[in-house]
Amino acid sequence: MTENYFENPFVKLHFYKFGSGTQHMLCFHGLGMHGRQFKLIANQLGHQYTFWSFDLFFHKETQLKDQSLATIKKGLQKKELAAMISAFCKQEGIESFSVIGYSMGSHYATTIVEELPAMVKEYIVAAPSSINPGLLVRFFGKTKAGNMILEKLMLSEKAMINIIDFCTRIRLIDPKSRDILHQEVVTYELRFALYACFTYLRLLETNEAQLIKSLTTHKIKSIFIFGRYDKMYLPTIGKAFFAKYKLGKVLILDESHEMINQNFVNQLVASLL
């Protein structure tokens, strides 16, 4: 595995490269994780794919050139993300690729399929919040009142802990997800990053019609992976979407939200071969 940076006018993007296959896969991790999250997949697919796995915005080594509140509140446009990925691929000599996104990362993967469908061979999303991020995410990210509340809450560690625990008690999130979120609000820097993720990425909301058009017109193989015990993104969130799009393969694993493990890899490998 090697590490490097890609830079453009608005971001210094840190990424990992692993595997040696002739096919390429761009990887987008979940909230609070990092690009190494998908390293496990390379143990079985590294001969087939070269993986390019990014530290996403506000995570680990990736930094916006301007991380002011004004920039974060302005948000990331889909075409800006697509232009960044296009430039990255040009730099690395990548003409076509597959995408895999987990949870938060599914919004990146989905945007790329919408905006750059001619380059995409396979579309894989796990715990795909991009299908339906839920009322709380939309309220805090998309509405002015909700975002103002979120900004204020991020100044208080105790307030965030109490909210996370309340959401666990009413079963909006499961205990494992609660523990992950607790670790995300320990310091002000982490709480700011969490606020920034909700706010900066709010414009990466899935356009269902465009996504379905991209997948069908360009014959992109699609795999949707859910955890049977994932309280955040149960398989039922895809009911309305899969009534419109029937060509994707749906896998339901005996996992919770934290599903990127050996079982996940085994099931994914079987679906790709």
N, C-alpha and C positions, 0 to 999 in steps of 0.2 A: 504493500500500500504506500502510495506517495501523497504528498500534500502540496497545494499551490494556491495561488490567488488569480482571480480574473478581475480586472478593474475597468470600469467605465466612468462617465462623468458623475454618477450619483452613488456608486457603491464599490466597495472593495470586498469581493465575494470569495470566501474561502471554500475550497473543495478538496475532496479526497478522490483518488483514482485507484481502483483495484480490479483485478481480473485482467484477462489478456485476450478475450474473444474478439471476433471480427464485428459482432453486433454491438451496439451501444445502448446503455440504459441510463437515463437521468433520474436521480433519486432525490426525493423530497421528504424529509423526516417529520416527526410529530412535535407538538409543543413541548419545550423543555429538553428536547433531545439534541442530537447533532448528526453530522453526515456519516459518522461511523456506525449509525444504527443499522444500516443495511449490509455491513461487512459479512454477516453470517451467510447471506445469500450467495456470496462469491465462492464459498467453499464447494458448492455444488454446480454453480452456473458460471464460474469464472473462466472456464474454457470456452464458453459460448459467447459471453458478453464481456465488454469492458464497461465497468460501472463508474459513473461520475456522480458523486454524492456530495451535495452542497450543505454547508452550514447556512441555514436560512436567515432571513432578516431578523436582527435582534437576538441571535443565538451565537454563542461561542466566538469564533474569530471573524465572522462577517460583520462589517460596519458600514453604515451609510456615511457618505462624505459629510452630510448635514443631518444630524439627529435632533434638530430642534423640534419643539412642539408644533411649530407652524408647519414644518415639512411633514411630520407624522400625521397631523390632522388633515393635510391636503390629500394624503392617501396615494397608493400605488395604482396606476392605471393598468388595465390588462395589456394594452399595447406597449407600455413601458417594459413590463415583464417579458413579453414576447420578443421585443427588440434586444433585450439583454441576453436572452437564451440564444437568439439567432447569432448575435455577435460572438458569444462564447463558442458556439458550434463552429463558426467560421475560423476562429482562432485555433481550435483543436482539430480541424479537418473532419468534422462530423457532418455527414450529409443526411443521415436519417437516424432515428433513435426510437427506443421505447421509453415510457415514463412509468415510474412507480411513486405513489404518494400515500403516506400514512396519516390519517386524521387531519391535522392542520395542513400537512403537505399535500393532501388530496386537492386543495384549492389551487395550489401551484400547478399540479399535474393537469387538472381539468382546464385551467386557463390556457395552458400550452396546447392542449388538444383543440380547444375552440379557436385559437388564434393561428396555430401553425400545423393544421391537420395534415398537410401534404408531406410533412417531415416525420410524422409519427407512425410507427409500425404496431405497437402494442400499448395499451392503456390499462394500468393496474392500480386500483385504489383499495386501500384497506381501512376499515373504520371510516368510511367516506363521508366525513362531515360536509363535503361539498354538495352532496345530494340534498341534505337538509340539516343545516347547522343548528337549528333549534331557536326557540324564542329568545332565550337569554343572550345568545351570541348576537342575534340580530338587534335586540334592544340596545345592548351596550355598544355595539359597533356601528350600527346604521342610524340610530336616532340621536338627535342633538341632546335631548334630555338624558337619555341613557348614557351617552358618552361623557357628559358632564358629571354624572353620578360616578361613573367608573373612574374618572380622573381624580375625583375627591377621595374615593375609597382607597386608591393606590397610595395615598399618603399615610395610610394607617394600616400597619401590619395586623393589629388585632381585629379590625373590621373585616379584612379579607379572610382571616382564619375563621371568624364566626360565620361568614357567608358560605364558605366552603363546607363547614360542618353542618350548617342548616340544609344545604342542598343534598348532603349525604343522608341526613335524617329523613328527608321527604323523598329519597331515592331517585333524585335527578342524576346523581353520580354514584358510582360504587366505591367501596372502601379503598381499593387500589388506586383509583383515579384521584380520590381525596388525598392520599399520601403523596402522589405525584404533584398535585396542585399545592399542597402545603410547602413542598420544597421550592416551589416557584415564587413564594411570597416572603421568604425569609429576610431578604434585604431590600432596601429601597431600589437598588439597581435592578433586581429581579422583578420587582413589582412594576417598575417603569417599563421594562421589556415586555411584560405581560400586557400592560395597557397599550403599548405600541403595537403589539401583534393584533389585538382586537381592532385598533383604529387604522393603522397603516394598510392592513390587508382587507379592509371591509369592502373594497370595490371588486375584489376577486370573487364575486358571487356568481354562481353558475347560471348561465343562460341555457336552460334545458333544451330549447329548440335548436340553438346553435350547436350544442354538444352532440345531440342526436344526429343532426345533419352532418357534422364532421365525422362521427364514427361510422355512419352508414355510407356516405358518399365516398370516403377514402378507405372503406373496408378495414378499419382499424380493429384488431382483436382486442376485446375488452374483458377484464376480469374484475369483479367486485367481491371483496372479501369482508365478511362480517364476523364478529365474535358473538356467539350465542348468548353469552353472559355479559355483554358489553352494555352497561346501563346508560352510557352516554349516547351511543349510536346503534341501537338495536336494528336487526334486519328489517323490521317493519318500517323504518324511515324510507326505505326504497320502494314501498308499495306503489305510490303514485307514479314514480319515475319508470318503474319496470312495466307498468301498464302501457306506457308509451314506447318504451324501448325494450324489445324482447330478444335481441341478438347477443346480449352480454352473458357471460358465464358468471353465476353467483355461487360463491363458496361460503358456507356457514361453518365456522370452526368452533370447537368446544373450548373457547377462550373468552377472557374478559377483554377490556379495552387494551390492556398491555399485551399485545399478541405477537409481536415480532420475535419469534422464538423458533426452535427447530421444527416444531409441528407446522408452523406457518410456512417455513421454507420447503418442507417436504410436500405440502399441498400445492404450493405455488409451482414447484418444479414439475410435479405431475400434470399440472394444467398447461404448462408451457411446452412440454415435450410432445 
